[in-house]
Amino acid sequence: MADAHKRRFDVVCVWGFDRFARSVSHLLRALETFKALGIDFVSYSEQVDTSTPAGKMVFTVLEAVAELERSLIVERVRAGLRNARAKGKRLGRPRIQLDDARISRLRAQGRSIREIADELGYSRSLVHKTLANRLPVGVASTTL
């Protein structure tokens, strides 16, 4: 693909789709890239040549099928999320009880963000975010 972006060739010729791509979506992404770069694609086994009108038609049909598949996946995910919400399920990460005061005290003692995160069992990014929004020592902890 790096050579394709450098336009080192005009045509990609493969024995079959299955020898070139792991999945239909991978194949279509590659074909779309080739199309944008002006590179033709030829598959010997499937007799598809995107430099011909018939090959372009096959590619257009494959694109339409892939777009339909993506749309169906999006709709199923959205329906699943609506269903979960309707059943009262909480979505996302579980909330944790955050000890802002202890984080601030440990930092004031000169402890590194990594040390604080390891000791309290938080992620480094959470400790860093908490310190950026620092509350004075002694303020009650919040829930995130």
C-alpha positions in Angstrom: 0.0 0.0 0.0 3.0 2.3 0.7 4.1 1.8 -2.9 0.6 2.4 -4.2 0.6 5.8 -2.4 3.9 6.5 -4.1 2.3 5.6 -7.4 5.0 3.0 -8.2 2.6 0.9 -10.3 -0.6 1.3 -12.4 -2.2 -2.1 -11.9 -2.6 -4.7 -9.0 -3.0 -8.2 -10.4 -4.0 -11.0 -8.0 -5.0 -14.7 -8.4 -8.1 -14.3 -6.3 -9.7 -11.9 -3.8 -9.1 -14.4 -1.0 -5.3 -14.2 -1.7 -5.3 -10.5 -1.5 -7.7 -9.5 1.4 -8.7 -11.0 4.7 -12.3 -9.9 4.5 -14.8 -8.2 2.1 -14.4 -4.9 4.1 -10.6 -5.1 3.8 -10.9 -5.8 0.1 -13.2 -2.9 -0.5 -11.1 -0.5 1.5 -8.1 -1.5 -0.6 -10.1 -1.2 -3.8 -11.4 2.3 -2.8 -7.8 3.3 -2.1 -6.7 2.0 -5.5 -9.6 3.8 -7.2 -8.7 7.1 -5.5 -5.0 6.7 -6.6 -6.0 5.8 -10.2 -4.7 2.2 -9.9 -6.6 -0.6 -11.6 -7.2 -3.9 -9.9 -7.4 -7.3 -11.7 -8.4 -10.6 -10.1 -7.7 -13.5 -12.4 -10.0 -16.1 -10.8 -13.0 -13.9 -10.5 -12.4 -12.2 -13.9 -12.7 -8.7 -12.4 -10.7 -5.9 -14.1 -11.6 -2.4 -12.8 -10.1 -0.9 -16.0 -13.0 -2.3 -18.0 -16.7 -1.2 -17.8 -17.8 -4.6 -16.5 -15.1 -4.6 -13.8 -16.1 -1.1 -12.8 -19.7 -2.2 -12.5 -18.7 -5.2 -10.3 -16.7 -2.9 -8.1 -19.7 -0.5 -7.8 -22.0 -3.3 -6.8 -19.5 -4.5 -4.2 -19.3 -1.0 -2.8 -23.1 -0.8 -2.6 -23.2 -4.1 -0.8 -20.5 -3.0 1.7 -22.3 0.3 2.3 -25.6 -1.7 3.0 -23.7 -4.0 5.4 -22.2 -1.0 7.3 -25.7 0.6 7.5 -27.3 -2.6 8.8 -24.6 -3.0 11.5 -25.0 0.6 12.6 -28.8 0.2 12.8 -28.4 -3.1 14.8 -26.1 -1.5 17.3 -28.4 1.5 17.8 -31.4 -0.8 18.3 -29.4 -2.8 20.8 -28.5 0.3 22.7 -32.1 1.5 22.7 -33.2 -1.9 23.9 -30.6 -1.9 26.7 -31.7 1.6 27.8 -35.3 0.6 27.8 -34.5 -2.3 30.1 -32.8 0.1 32.5 -29.3 -1.1 31.9 -26.4 1.3 32.6 -24.1 1.7 29.6 -20.5 2.6 29.7 -17.8 2.0 32.3 -18.8 1.5 35.9 -18.5 4.5 38.1 -15.6 4.5 40.6 -15.3 6.3 43.9 -12.4 8.8 43.5 -10.4 10.0 46.4 -9.4 13.5 45.3 -8.0 14.5 48.6 -5.7 11.5 48.9 -4.4 12.1 45.3 -3.7 15.7 46.2 -1.9 14.8 49.4 0.2 12.2 47.7 1.2 14.7 45.0 2.0 17.3 47.6 4.3 14.7 49.2 6.3 14.6 45.9 4.9 11.3 44.6 4.8 10.9 40.8 1.6 10.4 38.9 2.6 6.8 38.2 3.3 6.1 41.9 -0.1 7.6 42.9 -1.9 5.6 40.2 -0.3 2.3 41.2 -0.9 2.8 44.9 -4.6 3.8 44.5 -5.4 1.5 41.6 -6.4 4.3 39.2 -5.2 4.9 35.7 -2.4 7.5 35.2 -4.7 9.5 33.0 -7.4 9.6 35.7 -4.8 10.8 38.3 -3.5 13.4 35.9 -7.0 14.6 35.0 -7.9 14.8 38.7 -4.8 16.9 39.5 -5.5 19.2 36.6 -8.9 19.9 38.1 -7.4 19.9 41.6 -9.6 20.6 44.6 -8.1 21.9 47.8 -7.0 19.2 50.2 -9.8 18.1 52.5 -12.6 18.5 50.0 -14.9 15.5 49.8 -14.2 13.0 47.0 -16.4 12.9 43.9 -17.8 10.1 41.9 -16.7 9.7 38.2 
